């Protein structure tokens, strides 16, 4: 089985190739923007006509004749529109036949890829010297949804949490601890304050800063006393991170850690390899790579610093070691770096150096999956009223509290335990979906009232739509694992066909996200699916209808609920059967 879009693309593409005598043609099949334009449109005739020097309307007319003669059972009829667009109307019976297969095997709502790949997804990656904050939210949940989607397609997904557990900040903490009465086994809340105090000292006291850098050298050299203190900080931070991941319903675990320290033994080798290729140059005592394609505003080459004057290494050095590991050890076909857009130049440079020096090869696609910043209502990066960074756990706790107040006001008669269970799911989902429903490359405004609304493109709206379907099925005493199927030859109302078609388009939506890594494409699909169900619910009653109509509409409810549940799960959002 292929997706509807793929089936139409293959069929129309073959007819277009035969018509033109060209080996490779793209019919450019897209979902129709309006019902009056059909269910899909083939828009490739325009570009092809220009390429062949032909009139697009004439070429479209010839293609239309071939398509009608071929009589694909999936298609009811075609229309030629405008200068050469082909409007495609699908056959209700063919859609029902496909839907019946999915009622038997719901897992096929998302189809396995024909060419499984090994894909590294590098995401979350907090610094372990302090507590996770709201700046870690986007990378964590965007990366997790991408990993879930790629894995669901049958790819071998290797999650990599490239945590910052090495470098100057740990030298600073260890030195501050050794020179104060603090102990490394403190609670993380104390560690957060401890970090601020250490940073303040580091910025104000140059001699302390020098001692902190000396501590880094001792740590990197394997001094047992310094390693013991470092491990205490790391263990405390990792325990906190895992608690946040669990609260967020994120699939990262301790087994996915590939910290900066993992690559430390390879860093000297990175420098040697760059020397051997002739790429490494000395610049004011530092060792750098200069590439012609990267220049500053003054026209001077921008350095990629590999080793500092004191012998220390930088992020670029570690990232080159990571590229080498992912390419040559993990044999990855793709490596996705889900990292803030402000690091775009860094990754452009790292990928370019990796290619030039042979750390990567043509077998791997290195992709920076960039994302924008979460802004407060003032249009500035999200902060507390005092201007401090918002702790991620505090944000999530507030979301659950606000959701509990909302659920309690709407359903005061529910038992408190159930209200708290609903609030936990809704609160976390609201925060995640508010992010995942936005184009990841854009900044967005964080707003409690909109994300917790039961109207519009929000998690509560989608979760309510799912719960409404499950309640409807329960009232109709339908066994969703039973033998109910779409009956043959029942005329579909427009709202029925729209819901049926939308339910069948989950697979092609997932295909799109797997390619370009924009989870908001899936979010938008789920919102459209929920809205389509609501229109169907208002226009197509089940009670009091004949047996065939009832079976048809109940089957639609089952299929739509399954598509909604599976889609939300791929975003890492829990569904509830009643709200």
Secondary structure as a PSIPRED ss2 file (coil, helix, strand):
# PSIPRED VFORMAT (PSIPRED V4.0)

   1 X C   1.000  0.000  0.000
   2 X C   1.000  0.000  0.000
   3 X C   1.000  0.000  0.000
   4 X H   0.000  1.000  0.000
   5 X H   0.000  1.000  0.000
   6 X H   0.000  1.000  0.000
   7 X H   0.000  1.000  0.000
   8 X H   0.000  1.000  0.000
   9 X H   0.000  1.000  0.000
  10 X H   0.000  1.000  0.000
  11 X H   0.000  1.000  0.000
  12 X H   0.000  1.000  0.000
  13 X H   0.000  1.000  0.000
  14 X H   0.000  1.000  0.000
  15 X H   0.000  1.000  0.000
  16 X H   0.000  1.000  0.000
  17 X H   0.000  1.000  0.000
  18 X H   0.000  1.000  0.000
  19 X H   0.000  1.000  0.000
  20 X H   0.000  1.000  0.000
  21 X C   1.000  0.000  0.000
  22 X C   1.000  0.000  0.000
  23 X C   1.000  0.000  0.000
  24 X C   1.000  0.000  0.000
  25 X C   1.000  0.000  0.000
  26 X C   1.000  0.000  0.000
  27 X C   1.000  0.000  0.000
  28 X C   1.000  0.000  0.000
  29 X E   0.000  0.000  1.000
  30 X E   0.000  0.000  1.000
  31 X E   0.000  0.000  1.000
  32 X C   1.000  0.000  0.000
  33 X C   1.000  0.000  0.000
  34 X C   1.000  0.000  0.000
  35 X H   0.000  1.000  0.000
  36 X H   0.000  1.000  0.000
  37 X H   0.000  1.000  0.000
  38 X C   1.000  0.000  0.000
  39 X C   1.000  0.000  0.000
  40 X E   0.000  0.000  1.000
  41 X E   0.000  0.000  1.000
  42 X E   0.000  0.000  1.000
  43 X C   1.000  0.000  0.000
  44 X C   1.000  0.000  0.000
  45 X H   0.000  1.000  0.000
  46 X H   0.000  1.000  0.000
  47 X H   0.000  1.000  0.000
  48 X H   0.000  1.000  0.000
  49 X H   0.000  1.000  0.000
  50 X H   0.000  1.000  0.000
  51 X H   0.000  1.000  0.000
  52 X H   0.000  1.000  0.000
  53 X C   1.000  0.000  0.000
  54 X C   1.000  0.000  0.000
  55 X C   1.000  0.000  0.000
  56 X H   0.000  1.000  0.000
  57 X H   0.000  1.000  0.000
  58 X H   0.000  1.000  0.000
  59 X H   0.000  1.000  0.000
  60 X H   0.000  1.000  0.000
  61 X H   0.000  1.000  0.000
  62 X H   0.000  1.000  0.000
  63 X H   0.000  1.000  0.000
  64 X H   0.000  1.000  0.000
  65 X H   0.000  1.000  0.000
  66 X H   0.000  1.000  0.000
  67 X H   0.000  1.000  0.000
  68 X H   0.000  1.000  0.000
  69 X H   0.000  1.000  0.000
  70 X H   0.000  1.000  0.000
  71 X C   1.000  0.000  0.000
  72 X C   1.000  0.000  0.000
  73 X C   1.000  0.000  0.000
  74 X C   1.000  0.000  0.000
  75 X E   0.000  0.000  1.000
  76 X E   0.000  0.000  1.000
  77 X E   0.000  0.000  1.000
  78 X E   0.000  0.000  1.000
  79 X E   0.000  0.000  1.000
  80 X E   0.000  0.000  1.000
  81 X E   0.000  0.000  1.000
  82 X C   1.000  0.000  0.000
  83 X C   1.000  0.000  0.000
  84 X C   1.000  0.000  0.000
  85 X E   0.000  0.000  1.000
  86 X E   0.000  0.000  1.000
  87 X E   0.000  0.000  1.000
  88 X E   0.000  0.000  1.000
  89 X E   0.000  0.000  1.000
  90 X E   0.000  0.000  1.000
  91 X C   1.000  0.000  0.000
  92 X H   0.000  1.000  0.000
  93 X H   0.000  1.000  0.000
  94 X H   0.000  1.000  0.000
  95 X H   0.000  1.000  0.000
  96 X H   0.000  1.000  0.000
  97 X H   0.000  1.000  0.000
  98 X H   0.000  1.000  0.000
  99 X H   0.000  1.000  0.000
 100 X H   0.000  1.000  0.000
 101 X H   0.000  1.000  0.000
 102 X H   0.000  1.000  0.000
 103 X H   0.000  1.000  0.000
 104 X H   0.000  1.000  0.000
 105 X C   1.000  0.000  0.000
 106 X H   0.000  1.000  0.000
 107 X H   0.000  1.000  0.000
 108 X H   0.000  1.000  0.000
 109 X H   0.000  1.000  0.000
 110 X C   1.000  0.000  0.000
 111 X C   1.000  0.000  0.000
 112 X C   1.000  0.000  0.000
 113 X C   1.000  0.000  0.000
 114 X C   1.000  0.000  0.000
 115 X C   1.000  0.000  0.000
 116 X C   1.000  0.000  0.000
 117 X C   1.000  0.000  0.000
 118 X E   0.000  0.000  1.000
 119 X E   0.000  0.000  1.000
 120 X E   0.000  0.000  1.000
 121 X E   0.000  0.000  1.000
 122 X E   0.000  0.000  1.000
 123 X C   1.000  0.000  0.000
 124 X C   1.000  0.000  0.000
 125 X C   1.000  0.000  0.000
 126 X C   1.000  0.000  0.000
 127 X E   0.000  0.000  1.000
 128 X C   1.000  0.000  0.000
 129 X C   1.000  0.000  0.000
 130 X C   1.000  0.000  0.000
 131 X C   1.000  0.000  0.000
 132 X C   1.000  0.000  0.000
 133 X E   0.000  0.000  1.000
 134 X H   0.000  1.000  0.000
 135 X H   0.000  1.000  0.000
 136 X H   0.000  1.000  0.000
 137 X H   0.000  1.000  0.000
 138 X H   0.000  1.000  0.000
 139 X H   0.000  1.000  0.000
 140 X H   0.000  1.000  0.000
 141 X H   0.000  1.000  0.000
 142 X H   0.000  1.000  0.000
 143 X H   0.000  1.000  0.000
 144 X H   0.000  1.000  0.000
 145 X H   0.000  1.000  0.000
 146 X H   0.000  1.000  0.000
 147 X H   0.000  1.000  0.000
 148 X H   0.000  1.000  0.000
 149 X H   0.000  1.000  0.000
 150 X H   0.000  1.000  0.000
 151 X H   0.000  1.000  0.000
 152 X H   0.000  1.000  0.000
 153 X C   1.000  0.000  0.000
 154 X C   1.000  0.000  0.000
 155 X C   1.000  0.000  0.000
 156 X E   0.000  0.000  1.000
 157 X E   0.000  0.000  1.000
 158 X E   0.000  0.000  1.000
 159 X E   0.000  0.000  1.000
 160 X E   0.000  0.000  1.000
 161 X E   0.000  0.000  1.000
 162 X C   1.000  0.000  0.000
 163 X C   1.000  0.000  0.000
 164 X E   0.000  0.000  1.000
 165 X C   1.000  0.000  0.000
 166 X C   1.000  0.000  0.000
 167 X C   1.000  0.000  0.000
 168 X H   0.000  1.000  0.000
 169 X H   0.000  1.000  0.000
 170 X H   0.000  1.000  0.000
 171 X H   0.000  1.000  0.000
 172 X H   0.000  1.000  0.000
 173 X H   0.000  1.000  0.000
 174 X H   0.000  1.000  0.000
 175 X H   0.000  1.000  0.000
 176 X H   0.000  1.000  0.000
 177 X H   0.000  1.000  0.000
 178 X H   0.000  1.000  0.000
 179 X C   1.000  0.000  0.000
 180 X C   1.000  0.000  0.000
 181 X C   1.000  0.000  0.000
 182 X C   1.000  0.000  0.000
 183 X C   1.000  0.000  0.000
 184 X C   1.000  0.000  0.000
 185 X C   1.000  0.000  0.000
 186 X C   1.000  0.000  0.000
 187 X C   1.000  0.000  0.000
 188 X H   0.000  1.000  0.000
 189 X H   0.000  1.000  0.000
 190 X H   0.000  1.000  0.000
 191 X H   0.000  1.000  0.000
 192 X H   0.000  1.000  0.000
 193 X H   0.000  1.000  0.000
 194 X H   0.000  1.000  0.000
 195 X H   0.000  1.000  0.000
 196 X H   0.000  1.000  0.000
 197 X H   0.000  1.000  0.000
 198 X H   0.000  1.000  0.000
 199 X H   0.000  1.000  0.000
 200 X H   0.000  1.000  0.000
 201 X H   0.000  1.000  0.000
 202 X H   0.000  1.000  0.000
 203 X H   0.000  1.000  0.000
 204 X H   0.000  1.000  0.000
 205 X C   1.000  0.000  0.000
 206 X H   0.000  1.000  0.000
 207 X H   0.000  1.000  0.000
 208 X H   0.000  1.000  0.000
 209 X H   0.000  1.000  0.000
 210 X H   0.000  1.000  0.000
 211 X H   0.000  1.000  0.000
 212 X H   0.000  1.000  0.000
 213 X H   0.000  1.000  0.000
 214 X H   0.000  1.000  0.000
 215 X H   0.000  1.000  0.000
 216 X H   0.000  1.000  0.000
 217 X H   0.000  1.000  0.000
 218 X H   0.000  1.000  0.000
 219 X H   0.000  1.000  0.000
 220 X H   0.000  1.000  0.000
 221 X C   1.000  0.000  0.000
 222 X C   1.000  0.000  0.000
 223 X C   1.000  0.000  0.000
 224 X H   0.000  1.000  0.000
 225 X H   0.000  1.000  0.000
 226 X H   0.000  1.000  0.000
 227 X H   0.000  1.000  0.000
 228 X H   0.000  1.000  0.000
 229 X H   0.000  1.000  0.000
 230 X H   0.000  1.000  0.000
 231 X H   0.000  1.000  0.000
 232 X H   0.000  1.000  0.000
 233 X H   0.000  1.000  0.000
 234 X H   0.000  1.000  0.000
 235 X H   0.000  1.000  0.000
 236 X H   0.000  1.000  0.000
 237 X H   0.000  1.000  0.000
 238 X H   0.000  1.000  0.000
 239 X H   0.000  1.000  0.000
 240 X H   0.000  1.000  0.000
 241 X H   0.000  1.000  0.000
 242 X H   0.000  1.000  0.000
 243 X H   0.000  1.000  0.000
 244 X H   0.000  1.000  0.000
 245 X H   0.000  1.000  0.000
 246 X H   0.000  1.000  0.000
 247 X H   0.000  1.000  0.000
 248 X H   0.000  1.000  0.000
 249 X C   1.000  0.000  0.000
 250 X C   1.000  0.000  0.000
 251 X C   1.000  0.000  0.000
 252 X C   1.000  0.000  0.000
 253 X C   1.000  0.000  0.000
 254 X H   0.000  1.000  0.000
 255 X H   0.000  1.000  0.000
 256 X H   0.000  1.000  0.000
 257 X E   0.000  0.000  1.000
 258 X C   1.000  0.000  0.000
 259 X C   1.000  0.000  0.000
 260 X H   0.000  1.000  0.000
 261 X H   0.000  1.000  0.000
 262 X H   0.000  1.000  0.000
 263 X H   0.000  1.000  0.000
 264 X H   0.000  1.000  0.000
 265 X H   0.000  1.000  0.000
 266 X H   0.000  1.000  0.000
 267 X H   0.000  1.000  0.000
 268 X H   0.000  1.000  0.000
 269 X H   0.000  1.000  0.000
 270 X H   0.000  1.000  0.000
 271 X H   0.000  1.000  0.000
 272 X H   0.000  1.000  0.000
 273 X H   0.000  1.000  0.000
 274 X H   0.000  1.000  0.000
 275 X H   0.000  1.000  0.000
 276 X H   0.000  1.000  0.000
 277 X C   1.000  0.000  0.000
 278 X C   1.000  0.000  0.000
 279 X C   1.000  0.000  0.000
 280 X E   0.000  0.000  1.000
 281 X E   0.000  0.000  1.000
 282 X E   0.000  0.000  1.000
 283 X E   0.000  0.000  1.000
 284 X C   1.000  0.000  0.000
 285 X C   1.000  0.000  0.000
 286 X E   0.000  0.000  1.000
 287 X E   0.000  0.000  1.000
 288 X E   0.000  0.000  1.000
 289 X E   0.000  0.000  1.000
 290 X E   0.000  0.000  1.000
 291 X E   0.000  0.000  1.000
 292 X E   0.000  0.000  1.000
 293 X E   0.000  0.000  1.000
 294 X E   0.000  0.000  1.000
 295 X E   0.000  0.000  1.000
 296 X C   1.000  0.000  0.000
 297 X C   1.000  0.000  0.000
 298 X C   1.000  0.000  0.000
 299 X C   1.000  0.000  0.000
 300 X C   1.000  0.000  0.000
 301 X E   0.000  0.000  1.000
 302 X E   0.000  0.000  1.000
 303 X E   0.000  0.000  1.000
 304 X E   0.000  0.000  1.000
 305 X E   0.000  0.000  1.000
 306 X E   0.000  0.000  1.000
 307 X E   0.000  0.000  1.000
 308 X C   1.000  0.000  0.000
 309 X C   1.000  0.000  0.000
 310 X C   1.000  0.000  0.000
 311 X C   1.000  0.000  0.000
 312 X C   1.000  0.000  0.000
 313 X E   0.000  0.000  1.000
 314 X C   1.000  0.000  0.000
 315 X H   0.000  1.000  0.000
 316 X H   0.000  1.000  0.000
 317 X H   0.000  1.000  0.000
 318 X H   0.000  1.000  0.000
 319 X H   0.000  1.000  0.000
 320 X H   0.000  1.000  0.000
 321 X H   0.000  1.000  0.000
 322 X H   0.000  1.000  0.000
 323 X H   0.000  1.000  0.000
 324 X H   0.000  1.000  0.000
 325 X H   0.000  1.000  0.000
 326 X H   0.000  1.000  0.000
 327 X H   0.000  1.000  0.000
 328 X H   0.000  1.000  0.000
 329 X H   0.000  1.000  0.000
 330 X C   1.000  0.000  0.000
 331 X C   1.000  0.000  0.000
 332 X C   1.000  0.000  0.000
 333 X C   1.000  0.000  0.000
 334 X E   0.000  0.000  1.000
 335 X E   0.000  0.000  1.000
 336 X E   0.000  0.000  1.000
 337 X E   0.000  0.000  1.000
 338 X E   0.000  0.000  1.000
 339 X E   0.000  0.000  1.000
 340 X E   0.000  0.000  1.000
 341 X H   0.000  1.000  0.000
 342 X H   0.000  1.000  0.000
 343 X H   0.000  1.000  0.000
 344 X H   0.000  1.000  0.000
 345 X H   0.000  1.000  0.000
 346 X H   0.000  1.000  0.000
 347 X H   0.000  1.000  0.000
 348 X H   0.000  1.000  0.000
 349 X H   0.000  1.000  0.000
 350 X H   0.000  1.000  0.000
 351 X H   0.000  1.000  0.000
 352 X H   0.000  1.000  0.000
 353 X H   0.000  1.000  0.000
 354 X H   0.000  1.000  0.000
 355 X H   0.000  1.000  0.000
 356 X H   0.000  1.000  0.000
 357 X H   0.000  1.000  0.000
 358 X C   1.000  0.000  0.000
 359 X C   1.000  0.000  0.000
 360 X C   1.000  0.000  0.000
 361 X C   1.000  0.000  0.000
 362 X C   1.000  0.000  0.000
 363 X C   1.000  0.000  0.000
 364 X C   1.000  0.000  0.000
 365 X E   0.000  0.000  1.000
 366 X E   0.000  0.000  1.000
 367 X E   0.000  0.000  1.000
 368 X E   0.000  0.000  1.000
 369 X E   0.000  0.000  1.000
 370 X E   0.000  0.000  1.000
 371 X E   0.000  0.000  1.000
 372 X C   1.000  0.000  0.000
 373 X C   1.000  0.000  0.000
 374 X E   0.000  0.000  1.000
 375 X E   0.000  0.000  1.000
 376 X C   1.000  0.000  0.000
 377 X C   1.000  0.000  0.000
 378 X C   1.000  0.000  0.000
 379 X C   1.000  0.000  0.000
 380 X C   1.000  0.000  0.000
 381 X E   0.000  0.000  1.000
 382 X C   1.000  0.000  0.000
 383 X E   0.000  0.000  1.000
 384 X C   1.000  0.000  0.000
 385 X C   1.000  0.000  0.000
 386 X C   1.000  0.000  0.000
 387 X C   1.000  0.000  0.000
 388 X C   1.000  0.000  0.000
 389 X E   0.000  0.000  1.000
 390 X C   1.000  0.000  0.000
 391 X E   0.000  0.000  1.000
 392 X H   0.000  1.000  0.000
 393 X H   0.000  1.000  0.000
 394 X H   0.000  1.000  0.000
 395 X H   0.000  1.000  0.000
 396 X H   0.000  1.000  0.000
 397 X H   0.000  1.000  0.000
 398 X H   0.000  1.000  0.000
 399 X H   0.000  1.000  0.000
 400 X H   0.000  1.000  0.000
 401 X H   0.000  1.000  0.000
 402 X H   0.000  1.000  0.000
 403 X H   0.000  1.000  0.000
 404 X H   0.000  1.000  0.000
 405 X H   0.000  1.000  0.000
 406 X H   0.000  1.000  0.000
 407 X H   0.000  1.000  0.000
 408 X H   0.000  1.000  0.000
 409 X H   0.000  1.000  0.000
 410 X H   0.000  1.000  0.000
 411 X C   1.000  0.000  0.000
 412 X C   1.000  0.000  0.000
 413 X C   1.000  0.000  0.000
 414 X C   1.000  0.000  0.000
 415 X C   1.000  0.000  0.000
 416 X H   0.000  1.000  0.000
 417 X H   0.000  1.000  0.000
 418 X H   0.000  1.000  0.000
 419 X H   0.000  1.000  0.000
 420 X H   0.000  1.000  0.000
 421 X H   0.000  1.000  0.000
 422 X H   0.000  1.000  0.000
 423 X H   0.000  1.000  0.000
 424 X H   0.000  1.000  0.000
 425 X H   0.000  1.000  0.000
 426 X H   0.000  1.000  0.000
 427 X H   0.000  1.000  0.000
 428 X H   0.000  1.000  0.000
 429 X H   0.000  1.000  0.000
 430 X H   0.000  1.000  0.000
 431 X H   0.000  1.000  0.000
 432 X H   0.000  1.000  0.000
 433 X H   0.000  1.000  0.000
 434 X H   0.000  1.000  0.000
 435 X H   0.000  1.000  0.000
 436 X H   0.000  1.000  0.000
 437 X C   1.000  0.000  0.000
 438 X C   1.000  0.000  0.000
 439 X C   1.000  0.000  0.000
 440 X C   1.000  0.000  0.000
 441 X C   1.000  0.000  0.000
 442 X C   1.000  0.000  0.000
 443 X C   1.000  0.000  0.000
 444 X E   0.000  0.000  1.000
 445 X E   0.000  0.000  1.000
 446 X C   1.000  0.000  0.000
 447 X C   1.000  0.000  0.000
 448 X H   0.000  1.000  0.000
 449 X H   0.000  1.000  0.000
 450 X H   0.000  1.000  0.000
 451 X H   0.000  1.000  0.000
 452 X C   1.000  0.000  0.000
 453 X C   1.000  0.000  0.000
 454 X C   1.000  0.000  0.000
 455 X C   1.000  0.000  0.000
 456 X C   1.000  0.000  0.000
 457 X C   1.000  0.000  0.000
 458 X C   1.000  0.000  0.000
 459 X H   0.000  1.000  0.000
 460 X H   0.000  1.000  0.000
 461 X H   0.000  1.000  0.000
 462 X H   0.000  1.000  0.000
 463 X H   0.000  1.000  0.000
 464 X H   0.000  1.000  0.000
 465 X H   0.000  1.000  0.000
 466 X H   0.000  1.000  0.000
 467 X H   0.000  1.000  0.000
 468 X H   0.000  1.000  0.000
 469 X H   0.000  1.000  0.000
 470 X H   0.000  1.000  0.000
 471 X H   0.000  1.000  0.000
 472 X H   0.000  1.000  0.000
 473 X H   0.000  1.000  0.000
 474 X H   0.000  1.000  0.000
 475 X H   0.000  1.000  0.000
 476 X C   1.000  0.000  0.000
 477 X C   1.000  0.000  0.000
 478 X C   1.000  0.000  0.000
 479 X C   1.000  0.000  0.000
 480 X C   1.000  0.000  0.000
 481 X C   1.000  0.000  0.000
 482 X C   1.000  0.000  0.000
 483 X C   1.000  0.000  0.000
 484 X C   1.000  0.000  0.000
 485 X C   1.000  0.000  0.000
 486 X C   1.000  0.000  0.000
 487 X C   1.000  0.000  0.000
 488 X C   1.000  0.000  0.000
 489 X C   1.000  0.000  0.000
 490 X C   1.000  0.000  0.000
 491 X C   1.000  0.000  0.000
 492 X C   1.000  0.000  0.000
 493 X C   1.000  0.000  0.000
 494 X H   0.000  1.000  0.000
 495 X H   0.000  1.000  0.000
 496 X H   0.000  1.000  0.000
 497 X H   0.000  1.000  0.000
 498 X H   0.000  1.000  0.000
 499 X H   0.000  1.000  0.000
 500 X H   0.000  1.000  0.000
 501 X H   0.000  1.000  0.000
 502 X H   0.000  1.000  0.000
 503 X H   0.000  1.000  0.000
 504 X H   0.000  1.000  0.000
 505 X C   1.000  0.000  0.000
 506 X H   0.000  1.000  0.000
 507 X H   0.000  1.000  0.000
 508 X H   0.000  1.000  0.000
 509 X H   0.000  1.000  0.000
 510 X H   0.000  1.000  0.000
 511 X H   0.000  1.000  0.000
 512 X H   0.000  1.000  0.000
 513 X H   0.000  1.000  0.000
 514 X H   0.000  1.000  0.000
 515 X H   0.000  1.000  0.000
 516 X H   0.000  1.000  0.000
 517 X C   1.000  0.000  0.000
 518 X C   1.000  0.000  0.000
 519 X C   1.000  0.000  0.000
 520 X H   0.000  1.000  0.000
 521 X H   0.000  1.000  0.000
 522 X H   0.000  1.000  0.000
 523 X H   0.000  1.000  0.000
 524 X H   0.000  1.000  0.000
 525 X H   0.000  1.000  0.000
 526 X H   0.000  1.000  0.000
 527 X H   0.000  1.000  0.000
 528 X H   0.000  1.000  0.000
 529 X H   0.000  1.000  0.000
 530 X H   0.000  1.000  0.000
 531 X H   0.000  1.000  0.000
 532 X H   0.000  1.000  0.000
 533 X H   0.000  1.000  0.000
 534 X H   0.000  1.000  0.000
 535 X H   0.000  1.000  0.000
 536 X H   0.000  1.000  0.000
 537 X H   0.000  1.000  0.000
 538 X H   0.000  1.000  0.000
 539 X H   0.000  1.000  0.000
 540 X C   1.000  0.000  0.000
 541 X C   1.000  0.000  0.000
 542 X C   1.000  0.000  0.000
 543 X C   1.000  0.000  0.000
 544 X C   1.000  0.000  0.000
 545 X C   1.000  0.000  0.000
 546 X C   1.000  0.000  0.000
 547 X H   0.000  1.000  0.000
 548 X H   0.000  1.000  0.000
 549 X H   0.000  1.000  0.000
 550 X H   0.000  1.000  0.000
 551 X H   0.000  1.000  0.000
 552 X H   0.000  1.000  0.000
 553 X H   0.000  1.000  0.000
 554 X H   0.000  1.000  0.000
 555 X H   0.000  1.000  0.000
 556 X H   0.000  1.000  0.000
 557 X H   0.000  1.000  0.000
 558 X H   0.000  1.000  0.000
 559 X H   0.000  1.000  0.000
 560 X H   0.000  1.000  0.000
 561 X H   0.000  1.000  0.000
 562 X H   0.000  1.000  0.000
 563 X H   0.000  1.000  0.000
 564 X H   0.000  1.000  0.000
 565 X H   0.000  1.000  0.000
 566 X H   0.000  1.000  0.000
 567 X H   0.000  1.000  0.000
 568 X H   0.000  1.000  0.000
 569 X H   0.000  1.000  0.000
 570 X H   0.000  1.000  0.000
 571 X C   1.000  0.000  0.000
 572 X C   1.000  0.000  0.000
 573 X C   1.000  0.000  0.000
 574 X C   1.000  0.000  0.000
 575 X C   1.000  0.000  0.000
 576 X C   1.000  0.000  0.000
 577 X C   1.000  0.000  0.000
 578 X C   1.000  0.000  0.000
 579 X C   1.000  0.000  0.000
